Amino acid sequence: WEQGRKLRDGYNVLAREYGLSALTGCLGPAPRTVISFKDKTGEDDLLLKSLFQQECIKRGVLFSGGHNMSFSHTGRDIDYTLSVYKTALGVIKKGIDRGNASGLLEGRPISPVFRKP
């Protein structure tokens, strides 16, 4: 719970610092949180999620949307993860400010797993 709270709350502080809290947030009970990315209409923003994943993977953090905390996660793990998240959110902010977040993506955006009929 302690490490999960640190990760969840730390992410939300970073999102606020970058002015992105309307587009992304970390939600849920501390040991099992989810990071969401929304566009201005409130719909899932898979481009921003893809860009975030790309930047995390480049820095050694495999991110798929959620966190499942365990007793093996140390404060050092959380600090490193938050430093990677900070960098990834900085890239997102740069892309949004330039009006070209898609130009920073090095492949195709992820696709929805479940589609509406």
VOVEX-76381 format. One record per atom (N, C-alpha, C, CB): atom name; x, y, z. Coordinates in Angstrom, 1 decimal. Glycine has a CB too. Layout:
<nodes>
<atom:CA&x:X&y:Y&z:Z>
...
</nodes>
This chain:
<nodes>
<atom:N&x:0.8&y:-1.2&z:0.0>
<atom:CA&x:0.0&y:0.0&z:0.0>
<atom:C&x:0.9&y:1.3&z:0.0>
<atom:CB&x:-0.9&y:0.0&z:1.2>
<atom:N&x:1.9&y:1.3&z:0.8>
<atom:CA&x:2.8&y:2.4&z:0.9>
<atom:C&x:3.4&y:2.8&z:-0.4>
<atom:CB&x:3.9&y:2.2&z:2.0>
<atom:N&x:4.0&y:1.8&z:-1.1>
<atom:CA&x:4.7&y:2.0&z:-2.4>
<atom:C&x:3.6&y:2.4&z:-3.5>
<atom:CB&x:5.5&y:0.8&z:-2.8>
<atom:N&x:2.5&y:1.7&z:-3.4>
<atom:CA&x:1.5&y:2.0&z:-4.4>
<atom:C&x:1.0&y:3.5&z:-4.3>
<atom:CB&x:0.3&y:1.1&z:-4.2>
<atom:N&x:0.8&y:3.9&z:-3.0>
<atom:CA&x:0.4&y:5.3&z:-2.8>
<atom:C&x:1.4&y:6.3&z:-3.3>
<atom:CB&x:0.1&y:5.6&z:-1.3>
<atom:N&x:2.7&y:5.9&z:-3.0>
<atom:CA&x:3.8&y:6.8&z:-3.5>
<atom:C&x:3.8&y:6.9&z:-5.0>
<atom:CB&x:5.1&y:6.3&z:-3.0>
<atom:N&x:3.6&y:5.8&z:-5.7>
<atom:CA&x:3.5&y:5.8&z:-7.2>
<atom:C&x:2.3&y:6.5&z:-7.7>
<atom:CB&x:3.5&y:4.4&z:-7.7>
<atom:N&x:1.1&y:6.2&z:-7.2>
<atom:CA&x:-0.1&y:6.9&z:-7.6>
<atom:C&x:0.0&y:8.4&z:-7.4>
<atom:CB&x:-1.3&y:6.3&z:-6.9>
<atom:N&x:0.3&y:8.8&z:-6.2>
<atom:CA&x:0.3&y:10.2&z:-5.8>
<atom:C&x:1.4&y:10.9&z:-6.5>
<atom:CB&x:0.4&y:10.4&z:-4.3>
<atom:N&x:2.5&y:10.3&z:-6.7>
<atom:CA&x:3.7&y:10.9&z:-7.4>
<atom:C&x:3.3&y:11.1&z:-8.9>
<atom:CB&x:4.9&y:10.0&z:-7.3>
<atom:N&x:2.6&y:10.2&z:-9.5>
<atom:CA&x:2.2&y:10.4&z:-10.9>
<atom:C&x:1.3&y:11.6&z:-11.0>
<atom:CB&x:1.6&y:9.1&z:-11.5>
<atom:N&x:0.3&y:11.6&z:-10.1>
<atom:CA&x:-0.7&y:12.7&z:-10.2>
<atom:C&x:0.0&y:14.1&z:-10.0>
<atom:CB&x:-1.8&y:12.5&z:-9.2>
<atom:N&x:1.0&y:14.1&z:-9.1>
<atom:CA&x:1.7&y:15.4&z:-8.9>
<atom:C&x:2.4&y:15.8&z:-10.2>
<atom:CB&x:2.7&y:15.3&z:-7.7>
<atom:N&x:3.1&y:14.8&z:-10.8>
<atom:CA&x:3.8&y:15.1&z:-12.1>
<atom:C&x:2.8&y:15.6&z:-13.2>
<atom:CB&x:4.5&y:13.8&z:-12.6>
<atom:N&x:1.6&y:14.9&z:-13.3>
<atom:CA&x:0.6&y:15.3&z:-14.3>
<atom:C&x:0.2&y:16.8&z:-14.0>
<atom:CB&x:-0.6&y:14.4&z:-14.2>
<atom:N&x:0.0&y:17.1&z:-12.8>
<atom:CA&x:-0.4&y:18.5&z:-12.4>
<atom:C&x:0.8&y:19.5&z:-12.8>
<atom:CB&x:-0.7&y:18.7&z:-10.9>
<atom:N&x:2.0&y:19.1&z:-12.5>
<atom:CA&x:3.1&y:20.0&z:-12.7>
<atom:C&x:3.3&y:20.3&z:-14.2>
<atom:CB&x:4.4&y:19.3&z:-12.2>
<atom:N&x:3.0&y:19.3&z:-15.1>
<atom:CA&x:3.0&y:19.5&z:-16.5>
<atom:C&x:1.7&y:20.1&z:-17.1>
<atom:CB&x:3.4&y:18.2&z:-17.2>
<atom:N&x:0.7&y:20.3&z:-16.3>
<atom:CA&x:-0.5&y:20.8&z:-16.8>
<atom:C&x:-1.3&y:19.8&z:-17.5>
<atom:CB&x:-0.3&y:22.1&z:-17.6>
<atom:N&x:-1.1&y:18.5&z:-17.2>
<atom:CA&x:-1.8&y:17.5&z:-18.0>
<atom:C&x:-2.9&y:16.7&z:-17.2>
<atom:CB&x:-0.7&y:16.5&z:-18.4>
<atom:N&x:-3.2&y:17.2&z:-16.0>
<atom:CA&x:-4.2&y:16.4&z:-15.2>
<atom:C&x:-5.6&y:16.3&z:-15.8>
<atom:CB&x:-4.3&y:17.0&z:-13.8>
<atom:N&x:-5.9&y:17.2&z:-16.7>
<atom:CA&x:-7.2&y:17.0&z:-17.4>
<atom:C&x:-7.1&y:15.9&z:-18.4>
<atom:CB&x:-7.6&y:18.3&z:-18.1>
<atom:N&x:-5.9&y:15.4&z:-18.8>
<atom:CA&x:-5.7&y:14.4&z:-19.8>
<atom:C&x:-5.3&y:13.1&z:-19.3>
<atom:CB&x:-4.8&y:14.9&z:-20.9>
<atom:N&x:-4.6&y:13.1&z:-18.1>
<atom:CA&x:-4.1&y:11.8&z:-17.6>
<atom:C&x:-4.2&y:11.8&z:-16.1>
<atom:CB&x:-2.7&y:11.6&z:-18.1>
<atom:N&x:-4.3&y:10.6&z:-15.5>
<atom:CA&x:-4.3&y:10.5&z:-14.0>
<atom:C&x:-4.1&y:9.0&z:-13.7>
<atom:CB&x:-5.6&y:11.1&z:-13.4>
<atom:N&x:-3.6&y:8.9&z:-12.4>
<atom:CA&x:-3.5&y:7.5&z:-11.9>
<atom:C&x:-4.5&y:7.3&z:-10.8>
<atom:CB&x:-2.0&y:7.3&z:-11.3>
<atom:N&x:-5.4&y:6.3&z:-11.0>
<atom:CA&x:-6.5&y:6.1&z:-10.2>
<atom:C&x:-6.6&y:4.7&z:-9.6>
<atom:CB&x:-7.8&y:6.3&z:-11.0>
<atom:N&x:-7.3&y:4.5&z:-8.5>
<atom:CA&x:-7.5&y:3.2&z:-8.0>
<atom:C&x:-6.9&y:3.0&z:-6.6>
<atom:CB&x:-7.0&y:2.2&z:-8.9>
<atom:N&x:-7.2&y:1.9&z:-6.0>
<atom:CA&x:-6.6&y:1.6&z:-4.7>
<atom:C&x:-5.0&y:1.4&z:-4.9>
<atom:CB&x:-7.2&y:0.4&z:-4.0>
<atom:N&x:-4.3&y:1.9&z:-3.9>
<atom:CA&x:-2.8&y:1.9&z:-4.0>
<atom:C&x:-2.1&y:0.7&z:-4.5>
<atom:CB&x:-2.3&y:2.2&z:-2.6>
<atom:N&x:-2.5&y:-0.5&z:-4.1>
<atom:CA&x:-1.8&y:-1.7&z:-4.7>
<atom:C&x:-2.1&y:-2.0&z:-6.1>
<atom:CB&x:-2.0&y:-2.8&z:-3.8>
<atom:N&x:-3.2&y:-1.4&z:-6.6>
<atom:CA&x:-3.6&y:-1.8&z:-8.0>
<atom:C&x:-4.2&y:-0.6&z:-8.7>
<atom:CB&x:-4.6&y:-3.0&z:-8.0>
<atom:N&x:-3.3&y:0.2&z:-9.3>
<atom:CA&x:-3.8&y:1.5&z:-9.9>
<atom:C&x:-3.7&y:1.3&z:-11.4>
<atom:CB&x:-2.9&y:2.6&z:-9.4>
<atom:N&x:-4.4&y:2.3&z:-12.1>
<atom:CA&x:-4.4&y:2.4&z:-13.5>
<atom:C&x:-4.2&y:3.8&z:-13.9>
<atom:CB&x:-5.8&y:1.9&z:-14.1>
<atom:N&x:-3.4&y:4.0&z:-14.9>
<atom:CA&x:-3.1&y:5.3&z:-15.5>
<atom:C&x:-4.0&y:5.4&z:-16.7>
<atom:CB&x:-1.6&y:5.5&z:-15.9>
<atom:N&x:-4.8&y:6.5&z:-16.8>
<atom:CA&x:-5.7&y:6.7&z:-17.9>
<atom:C&x:-5.2&y:7.9&z:-18.7>
<atom:CB&x:-7.2&y:6.8&z:-17.5>
<atom:N&x:-5.5&y:7.9&z:-20.0>
<atom:CA&x:-5.2&y:9.0&z:-20.9>
<atom:C&x:-6.5&y:9.3&z:-21.6>
<atom:CB&x:-4.1&y:8.7&z:-21.9>
<atom:N&x:-7.0&y:10.5&z:-21.5>
<atom:CA&x:-8.2&y:11.0&z:-22.1>
<atom:C&x:-8.0&y:12.2&z:-23.0>
<atom:CB&x:-9.3&y:11.3&z:-21.1>
<atom:N&x:-8.8&y:12.3&z:-24.1>
<atom:CA&x:-8.7&y:13.5&z:-24.9>
<atom:C&x:-9.6&y:14.6&z:-24.3>
<atom:CB&x:-9.1&y:13.2&z:-26.4>
<atom:N&x:-9.7&y:15.7&z:-25.0>
<atom:CA&x:-10.5&y:16.8&z:-24.5>
<atom:C&x:-12.0&y:16.5&z:-24.4>
<atom:CB&x:-10.3&y:18.0&z:-25.4>
<atom:N&x:-12.4&y:15.5&z:-25.1>
<atom:CA&x:-13.9&y:15.1&z:-25.0>
<atom:C&x:-14.1&y:14.0&z:-24.0>
<atom:CB&x:-14.3&y:14.6&z:-26.4>
<atom:N&x:-13.1&y:13.5&z:-23.3>
<atom:CA&x:-13.2&y:12.5&z:-22.3>
<atom:C&x:-13.1&y:11.1&z:-22.8>
<atom:CB&x:-14.5&y:12.6&z:-21.7>
<atom:N&x:-12.8&y:10.9&z:-24.1>
<atom:CA&x:-12.6&y:9.6&z:-24.7>
<atom:C&x:-11.2&y:9.2&z:-24.5>
<atom:CB&x:-12.9&y:9.6&z:-26.2>
<atom:N&x:-11.0&y:7.8&z:-24.5>
<atom:CA&x:-9.6&y:7.3&z:-24.4>
<atom:C&x:-8.7&y:7.9&z:-25.5>
<atom:CB&x:-9.6&y:5.8&z:-24.4>
<atom:N&x:-7.5&y:8.3&z:-25.1>
<atom:CA&x:-6.6&y:8.8&z:-26.0>
<atom:C&x:-5.4&y:7.8&z:-26.2>
<atom:CB&x:-6.0&y:10.2&z:-25.6>
<atom:N&x:-5.5&y:7.0&z:-27.2>
<atom:CA&x:-4.5&y:5.9&z:-27.4>
<atom:C&x:-3.2&y:6.4&z:-28.0>
<atom:CB&x:-5.1&y:4.9&z:-28.3>
<atom:N&x:-3.3&y:7.6&z:-28.6>
<atom:CA&x:-2.0&y:8.2&z:-29.1>
<atom:C&x:-1.2&y:8.6&z:-27.9>
<atom:CB&x:-2.3&y:9.4&z:-30.0>
<atom:N&x:-1.8&y:9.3&z:-26.9>
<atom:CA&x:-1.0&y:9.7&z:-25.7>
<atom:C&x:-0.5&y:8.5&z:-25.0>
<atom:CB&x:-1.8&y:10.6&z:-24.9>
<atom:N&x:-1.3&y:7.5&z:-24.8>
<atom:CA&x:-0.9&y:6.3&z:-24.1>
<atom:C&x:0.2&y:5.6&z:-24.8>
<atom:CB&x:-2.1&y:5.3&z:-24.0>
<atom:N&x:0.1&y:5.6&z:-26.2>
<atom:CA&x:1.2&y:5.0&z:-27.0>
<atom:C&x:2.5&y:5.7&z:-26.8>
<atom:CB&x:0.8&y:4.9&z:-28.4>
<atom:N&x:2.4&y:7.0&z:-26.8>
<atom:CA&x:3.6&y:7.8&z:-26.7>
<atom:C&x:4.2&y:7.6&z:-25.3>
<atom:CB&x:3.3&y:9.3&z:-26.9>
<atom:N&x:3.4&y:7.6&z:-24.3>
<atom:CA&x:3.9&y:7.3&z:-22.9>
<atom:C&x:4.5&y:6.0&z:-22.8>
<atom:CB&x:2.7&y:7.4&z:-21.9>
<atom:N&x:3.9&y:4.9&z:-23.4>
<atom:CA&x:4.5&y:3.6&z:-23.4>
<atom:C&x:5.8&y:3.6&z:-24.1>
<atom:CB&x:3.6&y:2.6&z:-24.0>
<atom:N&x:5.9&y:4.2&z:-25.2>
<atom:CA&x:7.2&y:4.3&z:-26.0>
<atom:C&x:8.3&y:4.9&z:-25.1>
<atom:CB&x:7.0&y:5.1&z:-27.2>
<atom:N&x:8.0&y:6.0&z:-24.5>
<atom:CA&x:9.1&y:6.7&z:-23.7>
<atom:C&x:9.4&y:5.9&z:-22.5>
<atom:CB&x:8.6&y:8.1&z:-23.3>
<atom:N&x:8.5&y:5.2&z:-21.9>
<atom:CA&x:8.8&y:4.3&z:-20.7>
<atom:C&x:9.7&y:3.2&z:-21.1>
<atom:CB&x:7.5&y:3.9&z:-20.0>
<atom:N&x:9.3&y:2.5&z:-22.2>
<atom:CA&x:10.0&y:1.3&z:-22.6>
<atom:C&x:11.5&y:1.7&z:-23.0>
<atom:CB&x:9.3&y:0.7&z:-23.8>
<atom:N&x:11.7&y:2.9&z:-23.6>
<atom:CA&x:13.0&y:3.3&z:-23.9>
<atom:C&x:13.9&y:3.4&z:-22.7>
<atom:CB&x:13.0&y:4.7&z:-24.6>
<atom:N&x:13.3&y:3.6&z:-21.5>
<atom:CA&x:14.0&y:3.8&z:-20.3>
<atom:C&x:13.9&y:2.6&z:-19.3>
<atom:CB&x:13.5&y:5.1&z:-19.6>
<atom:N&x:13.5&y:1.5&z:-19.9>
<atom:CA&x:13.5&y:0.3&z:-19.1>
<atom:C&x:12.3&y:0.0&z:-18.2>
<atom:CB&x:14.7&y:0.3&z:-18.2>
<atom:N&x:11.2&y:0.8&z:-18.4>
<atom:CA&x:10.0&y:0.5&z:-17.6>
<atom:C&x:8.9&y:0.0&z:-18.6>
<atom:CB&x:9.5&y:1.8&z:-16.9>
<atom:N&x:8.5&y:-1.2&z:-18.4>
<atom:CA&x:7.4&y:-1.8&z:-19.2>
<atom:C&x:6.1&y:-1.4&z:-18.6>
<atom:CB&x:7.6&y:-3.4&z:-19.2>
<atom:N&x:5.3&y:-0.6&z:-19.4>
<atom:CA&x:4.1&y:-0.1&z:-18.9>
<atom:C&x:3.0&y:-0.5&z:-19.9>
<atom:CB&x:4.1&y:1.5&z:-18.8>
<atom:N&x:1.9&y:-1.0&z:-19.3>
<atom:CA&x:0.7&y:-1.4&z:-20.1>
<atom:C&x:-0.6&y:-0.7&z:-19.7>
<atom:CB&x:0.6&y:-2.9&z:-20.1>
<atom:N&x:-0.5&y:0.1&z:-18.7>
<atom:CA&x:-1.7&y:0.8&z:-18.2>
<atom:C&x:-2.0&y:0.7&z:-16.7>
<atom:CB&x:-2.9&y:0.2&z:-19.0>
<atom:N&x:-1.5&y:-0.4&z:-16.1>
<atom:CA&x:-1.8&y:-0.6&z:-14.7>
<atom:C&x:-0.6&y:-1.0&z:-13.9>
<atom:CB&x:-2.8&y:-1.7&z:-14.6>
<atom:N&x:-0.8&y:-0.8&z:-12.6>
<atom:CA&x:0.3&y:-1.2&z:-11.7>
<atom:C&x:-0.2&y:-2.3&z:-10.7>
<atom:CB&x:0.8&y:0.0&z:-10.9>
<atom:N&x:0.5&y:-3.3&z:-10.5>
<atom:CA&x:0.2&y:-4.4&z:-9.6>
<atom:C&x:1.4&y:-4.4&z:-8.6>
<atom:CB&x:-0.1&y:-5.7&z:-10.2>
<atom:N&x:1.2&y:-3.8&z:-7.5>
<atom:CA&x:2.3&y:-3.7&z:-6.5>
<atom:C&x:2.5&y:-5.0&z:-5.7>
<atom:CB&x:2.0&y:-2.5&z:-5.5>
<atom:N&x:3.7&y:-5.2&z:-5.3>
<atom:CA&x:4.0&y:-6.4&z:-4.5>
<atom:C&x:5.0&y:-6.0&z:-3.4>
<atom:CB&x:4.5&y:-7.6&z:-5.4>
<atom:N&x:5.3&y:-6.9&z:-2.5>
<atom:CA&x:6.3&y:-6.6&z:-1.5>
<atom:C&x:7.7&y:-6.4&z:-2.0>
<atom:CB&x:6.2&y:-7.7&z:-0.4>
<atom:N&x:7.9&y:-6.9&z:-3.2>
<atom:CA&x:9.3&y:-6.8&z:-3.8>
<atom:C&x:9.6&y:-5.4&z:-4.3>
<atom:CB&x:9.4&y:-7.8&z:-4.9>
<atom:N&x:8.6&y:-4.6&z:-4.5>
<atom:CA&x:8.8&y:-3.2&z:-5.0>
<atom:C&x:9.4&y:-2.3&z:-3.9>
<atom:CB&x:7.5&y:-2.6&z:-5.6>
<atom:N&x:10.5&y:-1.8&z:-4.1>
<atom:CA&x:11.2&y:-1.0&z:-3.1>
<atom:C&x:11.0&y:0.5&z:-3.4>
<atom:CB&x:12.7&y:-1.3&z:-3.1>
<atom:N&x:11.4&y:1.3&z:-2.5>
<atom:CA&x:11.3&y:2.8&z:-2.7>
<atom:C&x:12.2&y:3.2&z:-3.8>
<atom:CB&x:11.8&y:3.5&z:-1.4>
<atom:N&x:13.3&y:2.5&z:-4.0>
<atom:CA&x:14.2&y:2.8&z:-5.1>
<atom:C&x:13.5&y:2.5&z:-6.5>
<atom:CB&x:15.5&y:2.0&z:-5.0>
<atom:N&x:12.7&y:1.4&z:-6.5>
<atom:CA&x:12.0&y:1.1&z:-7.7>
<atom:C&x:11.0&y:2.2&z:-8.1>
<atom:CB&x:11.3&y:-0.3&z:-7.6>
<atom:N&x:10.3&y:2.6&z:-7.1>
<atom:CA&x:9.2&y:3.6&z:-7.3>
<atom:C&x:9.9&y:4.9&z:-7.7>
<atom:CB&x:8.4&y:3.8&z:-6.0>
<atom:N&x:11.0&y:5.3&z:-7.1>
<atom:CA&x:11.7&y:6.6&z:-7.4>
<atom:C&x:12.1&y:6.5&z:-8.9>
<atom:CB&x:12.9&y:6.8&z:-6.5>
<atom:N&x:12.7&y:5.4&z:-9.3>
<atom:CA&x:13.1&y:5.2&z:-10.7>
<atom:C&x:11.9&y:5.3&z:-11.6>
<atom:CB&x:13.9&y:3.9&z:-10.9>
<atom:N&x:10.9&y:4.6&z:-11.3>
<atom:CA&x:9.7&y:4.6&z:-12.2>
<atom:C&x:9.1&y:6.0&z:-12.3>
<atom:CB&x:8.6&y:3.7&z:-11.6>
<atom:N&x:9.0&y:6.7&z:-11.2>
<atom:CA&x:8.5&y:8.1&z:-11.3>
<atom:C&x:9.5&y:9.0&z:-12.1>
<atom:CB&x:8.4&y:8.7&z:-9.9>
<atom:N&x:10.8&y:8.8&z:-12.0>
<atom:CA&x:11.7&y:9.6&z:-12.8>
<atom:C&x:11.4&y:9.3&z:-14.3>
<atom:CB&x:13.2&y:9.3&z:-12.5>
<atom:N&x:11.2&y:8.1&z:-14.7>
<atom:CA&x:10.8&y:7.7&z:-16.1>
<atom:C&x:9.5&y:8.3&z:-16.5>
<atom:CB&x:10.8&y:6.2&z:-16.3>
<atom:N&x:8.5&y:8.3&z:-15.6>
<atom:CA&x:7.2&y:8.9&z:-15.9>
<atom:C&x:7.3&y:10.4&z:-16.1>
<atom:CB&x:6.2&y:8.6&z:-14.7>
<atom:N&x:8.2&y:11.0&z:-15.3>
<atom:CA&x:8.4&y:12.5&z:-15.4>
<atom:C&x:8.9&y:12.8&z:-16.8>
<atom:CB&x:9.4&y:13.0&z:-14.4>
<atom:N&x:9.9&y:12.0&z:-17.3>
<atom:CA&x:10.5&y:12.2&z:-18.6>
<atom:C&x:9.4&y:12.0&z:-19.7>
<atom:CB&x:11.7&y:11.3&z:-18.8>
<atom:N&x:8.6&y:10.9&z:-19.5>
<atom:CA&x:7.6&y:10.5&z:-20.5>
<atom:C&x:6.5&y:11.6&z:-20.6>
<atom:CB&x:7.0&y:9.2&z:-20.2>
<atom:N&x:6.1&y:12.1&z:-19.4>
<atom:CA&x:5.1&y:13.2&z:-19.4>
<atom:C&x:5.7&y:14.5&z:-20.1>
<atom:CB&x:4.6&y:13.5&z:-18.0>
<atom:N&x:7.0&y:14.7&z:-19.9>
<atom:CA&x:7.6&y:15.8&z:-20.5>
<atom:C&x:7.6&y:15.7&z:-22.0>
<atom:CB&x:9.0&y:16.0&z:-20.1>
<atom:N&x:7.7&y:14.5&z:-22.6>
<atom:CA&x:7.7&y:14.3&z:-24.0>
<atom:C&x:6.2&y:14.6&z:-24.5>
<atom:CB&x:8.1&y:12.9&z:-24.4>
<atom:N&x:5.3&y:14.1&z:-23.7>
<atom:CA&x:3.9&y:14.3&z:-24.1>
<atom:C&x:3.5&y:15.8&z:-24.1>
<atom:CB&x:2.9&y:13.5&z:-23.1>
<atom:N&x:4.0&y:16.5&z:-23.1>
<atom:CA&x:3.7&y:17.9&z:-23.0>
<atom:C&x:4.3&y:18.6&z:-24.2>
<atom:CB&x:4.3&y:18.5&z:-21.7>
<atom:N&x:5.6&y:18.3&z:-24.5>
<atom:CA&x:6.2&y:18.9&z:-25.7>
<atom:C&x:5.4&y:18.6&z:-27.0>
<atom:CB&x:7.6&y:18.3&z:-25.9>
<atom:N&x:4.9&y:17.4&z:-27.1>
<atom:CA&x:4.1&y:17.1&z:-28.3>
<atom:C&x:2.8&y:17.9&z:-28.4>
<atom:CB&x:3.9&y:15.6&z:-28.4>
<atom:N&x:2.2&y:18.0&z:-27.2>
<atom:CA&x:0.9&y:18.8&z:-27.2>
<atom:C&x:1.2&y:20.2&z:-27.4>
<atom:CB&x:0.2&y:18.6&z:-25.8>
<atom:N&x:2.2&y:20.8&z:-26.8>
<atom:CA&x:2.5&y:22.2&z:-27.0>
<atom:C&x:2.9&y:22.5&z:-28.5>
<atom:CB&x:3.7&y:22.6&z:-26.1>
<atom:N&x:3.5&y:21.6&z:-29.1>
<atom:CA&x:3.9&y:21.8&z:-30.5>
<atom:C&x:2.7&y:21.4&z:-31.5>
<atom:CB&x:5.1&y:20.9&z:-30.9>
<atom:N&x:1.6&y:20.9&z:-30.9>
<atom:CA&x:0.5&y:20.4&z:-31.8>
<atom:C&x:0.8&y:19.3&z:-32.6>
<atom:CB&x:0.1&y:21.6&z:-32.6>
<atom:N&x:1.8&y:18.4&z:-32.2>
<atom:CA&x:2.2&y:17.3&z:-33.0>
<atom:C&x:2.7&y:16.1&z:-32.2>
<atom:CB&x:3.3&y:17.8&z:-34.0>
<atom:N&x:1.9&y:15.7&z:-31.3>
<atom:CA&x:2.3&y:14.5&z:-30.4>
<atom:C&x:2.5&y:13.3&z:-31.3>
<atom:CB&x:1.2&y:14.3&z:-29.4>
<atom:N&x:1.7&y:13.2&z:-32.4>
<atom:CA&x:1.9&y:12.0&z:-33.2>
<atom:C&x:3.2&y:12.0&z:-33.9>
<atom:CB&x:0.8&y:12.0&z:-34.3>
<atom:N&x:3.8&y:13.1&z:-34.1>
<atom:CA&x:5.1&y:13.2&z:-34.8>
<atom:C&x:6.2&y:12.7&z:-33.9>
<atom:CB&x:5.4&y:14.6&z:-35.1>
<atom:N&x:6.0&y:12.5&z:-32.6>
<atom:CA&x:7.0&y:12.0&z:-31.7>
<atom:C&x:6.9&y:10.5&z:-31.5>
<atom:CB&x:6.9&y:12.7&z:-30.3>
<atom:N&x:5.8&y:9.9&z:-32.0>
<atom:CA&x:5.6&y:8.5&z:-31.9>
<atom:C&x:6.4&y:7.8&z:-33.0>
<atom:CB&x:4.1&y:8.1&z:-32.0>
<atom:N&x:7.1&y:6.8&z:-32.7>
<atom:CA&x:8.0&y:6.1&z:-33.6>
<atom:C&x:7.4&y:4.9&z:-34.3>
<atom:CB&x:9.3&y:5.7&z:-32.9>
<atom:N&x:6.1&y:4.7&z:-34.2>
<atom:CA&x:5.4&y:3.6&z:-34.8>
<atom:C&x:3.9&y:4.0&z:-34.9>
<atom:CB&x:5.6&y:2.3&z:-34.1>
<atom:N&x:3.1&y:3.0&z:-34.9>
<atom:CA&x:1.7&y:3.2&z:-34.9>
<atom:C&x:1.1&y:3.3&z:-33.5>
<atom:CB&x:0.9&y:2.2&z:-35.8>
<atom:N&x:0.1&y:4.0&z:-33.3>
<atom:CA&x:-0.5&y:4.0&z:-31.9>
<atom:C&x:-1.1&y:2.7&z:-31.7>
<atom:CB&x:-1.6&y:5.1&z:-31.8>
<atom:N&x:-1.3&y:2.3&z:-30.4>
<atom:CA&x:-1.9&y:1.1&z:-30.0>
<atom:C&x:-3.4&y:1.1&z:-30.4>
<atom:CB&x:-1.8&y:0.8&z:-28.5>
<atom:N&x:-4.0&y:0.0&z:-30.6>
<atom:CA&x:-5.4&y:-0.1&z:-31.0>
<atom:C&x:-6.2&y:-0.6&z:-29.8>
<atom:CB&x:-5.6&y:-1.0&z:-32.2>
<atom:N&x:-7.5&y:-0.3&z:-29.8>
<atom:CA&x:-8.4&y:-0.8&z:-28.8>
<atom:C&x:-8.4&y:-2.3&z:-28.8>
<atom:CB&x:-9.8&y:-0.2&z:-28.9>
<atom:N&x:-8.4&y:-2.9&z:-27.6>
<atom:CA&x:-8.5&y:-4.4&z:-27.5>
<atom:C&x:-10.0&y:-4.7&z:-27.7>
<atom:CB&x:-8.0&y:-4.9&z:-26.2>
<atom:N&x:-10.9&y:-4.0&z:-27.0>
<atom:CA&x:-12.3&y:-4.3&z:-27.1>
<atom:C&x:-12.9&y:-3.1&z:-27.9>
<atom:CB&x:-12.9&y:-4.4&z:-25.6>
<atom:N&x:-13.7&y:-3.5&z:-28.9>
<atom:CA&x:-14.3&y:-2.5&z:-29.7>
<atom:C&x:-15.8&y:-2.5&z:-29.5>
<atom:CB&x:-14.0&y:-2.8&z:-31.2>
<atom:N&x:-16.4&y:-1.3&z:-29.6>
<atom:CA&x:-17.8&y:-1.2&z:-29.5>
<atom:C&x:-18.5&y:-1.7&z:-30.7>
<atom:CB&x:-18.2&y:0.3&z:-29.3>
<atom:N&x:-19.6&y:-2.4&z:-30.5>
<atom:CA&x:-20.2&y:-3.0&z:-31.7>
<atom:C&x:-20.8&y:-1.9&z:-32.7>
<atom:CB&x:-21.4&y:-3.9&z:-31.3>
</nodes>
